[in-house]
């Protein structure tokens, strides 16, 4: 059994899918590049409109790759970062989330929405946490993030 699968099972968590390690490596690279990343979040009544960019073309490409990968995870309900209650809730409600993304000249614009008001609040909370990852780096990654009340 691969080491990651053993570790996941040993902690009583789900076994990782094949892309998990690559997705996490990309996420960690973005955390390492966070000083060169800008992010704006606009709350919508039913979700968020975010723009995440960098003047460094390599970082911008990693941002786009990360968003593409995470949008596919939501679409296919393939969880990641499951020790965190907020991320767990996002994937439990993945079927109620619509993700649209488009490249910008320096990164990506993402619009995440839901017709379910509770899921829209989950999406908004997730956007705040992602901004926290950029602001605070690995220390924010290690925190668990609360799920908003229903």
C-alpha positions as CSV (number, residue, x, y, z in Angstrom):
1,X,0.0,0.0,0.0
2,X,1.4,3.5,-0.8
3,X,2.6,5.5,2.1
4,X,-0.1,8.2,1.7
5,X,-2.8,5.6,1.7
6,X,-1.4,3.9,4.8
7,X,-1.2,7.3,6.5
8,X,-4.7,8.2,5.6
9,X,-6.1,4.8,6.8
10,X,-4.0,5.0,9.9
11,X,-5.7,8.2,10.9
12,X,-9.2,6.9,10.0
13,X,-9.4,9.1,6.9
14,X,-10.4,8.4,3.4
15,X,-7.9,7.0,1.0
16,X,-6.5,9.6,-1.4
17,X,-7.3,9.6,-5.1
18,X,-4.4,9.4,-7.6
19,X,-4.1,13.2,-8.1
20,X,-4.2,14.0,-4.4
21,X,-0.4,14.3,-3.9
22,X,0.1,16.4,-7.0
23,X,-2.7,18.7,-6.0
24,X,-1.3,19.1,-2.5
25,X,2.2,19.8,-4.0
26,X,0.8,22.5,-6.2
27,X,-1.1,24.0,-3.3
28,X,2.1,24.1,-1.1
29,X,4.0,25.7,-4.0
30,X,1.3,28.5,-4.1
31,X,1.6,29.0,-0.4
32,X,5.4,29.3,-0.8
33,X,4.7,31.9,-3.6
34,X,2.1,33.8,-1.6
35,X,4.1,37.0,-1.4
36,X,3.7,37.4,-5.1
37,X,-0.1,36.7,-5.2
38,X,-2.9,39.2,-5.1
39,X,-6.5,38.2,-4.4
40,X,-9.8,40.1,-4.4
41,X,-13.0,38.6,-3.2
42,X,-16.4,40.1,-4.0
43,X,-19.3,38.5,-2.1
44,X,-22.4,37.8,-4.1
45,X,-25.8,37.1,-2.7
46,X,-25.3,33.4,-3.8
47,X,-21.6,33.0,-3.5
48,X,-18.4,34.8,-4.5
49,X,-16.5,36.3,-7.4
50,X,-12.8,36.1,-6.9
51,X,-9.7,37.2,-8.9
52,X,-6.4,35.7,-7.9
53,X,-3.3,36.9,-9.8
54,X,0.5,37.3,-9.8
55,X,2.9,39.3,-12.0
56,X,5.2,36.3,-12.1
57,X,4.1,34.2,-15.1
58,X,5.1,30.9,-13.5
59,X,3.0,31.7,-10.4
60,X,0.1,32.8,-12.5
61,X,0.3,29.5,-14.4
62,X,0.3,27.6,-11.1
63,X,-2.8,29.6,-9.9
64,X,-4.6,28.6,-13.1
65,X,-3.6,25.0,-12.7
66,X,-4.7,24.9,-9.1
67,X,-8.1,26.4,-9.9
68,X,-8.7,23.9,-12.7
69,X,-7.8,21.0,-10.5
70,X,-9.9,22.2,-7.5
71,X,-12.9,22.9,-9.8
72,X,-12.7,19.4,-11.1
73,X,-12.5,18.1,-7.5
74,X,-15.7,20.0,-6.6
75,X,-17.4,18.8,-9.8
76,X,-16.5,15.2,-9.1
77,X,-16.9,15.5,-5.3
78,X,-13.3,14.3,-4.8
79,X,-12.4,15.6,-1.4
80,X,-9.2,17.2,-0.3
81,X,-8.0,18.7,3.0
82,X,-10.6,16.6,4.9
83,X,-9.3,17.1,8.4
84,X,-10.6,20.7,8.2
85,X,-14.4,20.9,8.9
86,X,-15.0,23.6,6.4
87,X,-13.4,21.7,3.5
88,X,-15.3,18.6,4.6
89,X,-18.5,20.5,4.4
90,X,-17.7,22.0,1.0
91,X,-17.3,18.5,-0.5
92,X,-20.3,17.2,1.3
93,X,-22.3,19.8,-0.6
94,X,-20.3,19.8,-3.8
95,X,-23.3,18.9,-5.9
96,X,-25.0,22.2,-4.9
97,X,-22.0,24.3,-6.0
98,X,-21.5,25.8,-9.5
99,X,-17.9,26.8,-10.3
100,X,-17.1,28.9,-13.4
101,X,-13.5,30.0,-14.0
102,X,-11.7,32.0,-16.7
103,X,-8.1,32.9,-17.1
104,X,-7.0,36.5,-16.7
105,X,-3.8,38.0,-18.1
106,X,-2.1,37.3,-14.7
107,X,-4.1,34.5,-13.1
108,X,-7.8,33.5,-12.9
109,X,-11.3,34.7,-12.1
110,X,-13.6,32.3,-10.3
111,X,-17.3,32.6,-9.7
112,X,-18.7,30.1,-7.2
113,X,-22.4,30.1,-6.5
114,X,-25.2,28.0,-5.1
115,X,-28.9,28.2,-5.1
116,X,-28.9,26.9,-1.6
117,X,-28.4,29.8,0.8
118,X,-26.4,27.6,3.3
119,X,-24.1,26.3,0.6
120,X,-23.6,29.9,-0.6
121,X,-22.4,30.7,2.9
122,X,-20.0,27.8,2.8
123,X,-18.6,29.1,-0.5
124,X,-18.1,32.5,1.1
125,X,-16.4,31.1,4.1
126,X,-14.1,29.0,1.9
127,X,-13.2,32.2,-0.1
128,X,-12.2,33.9,3.2
129,X,-10.1,30.9,4.2
130,X,-8.3,30.9,0.9
131,X,-7.5,34.6,1.3
132,X,-6.2,33.6,4.8
133,X,-3.9,31.0,3.2
134,X,-2.4,33.8,1.1
135,X,-2.2,36.2,4.0
136,X,-0.8,33.8,6.6
137,X,0.7,30.9,4.8
138,X,1.3,27.5,6.4
139,X,0.1,28.6,9.8
140,X,-3.3,29.1,8.3
141,X,-3.2,25.8,6.5
142,X,-2.7,24.0,9.9
143,X,-5.8,25.5,11.4
144,X,-9.2,24.0,11.3
145,X,-11.9,26.3,10.0
146,X,-15.4,26.4,11.4
147,X,-18.4,25.7,9.3
148,X,-20.9,28.6,9.3
149,X,-24.2,28.0,11.1
150,X,-27.2,27.0,9.2
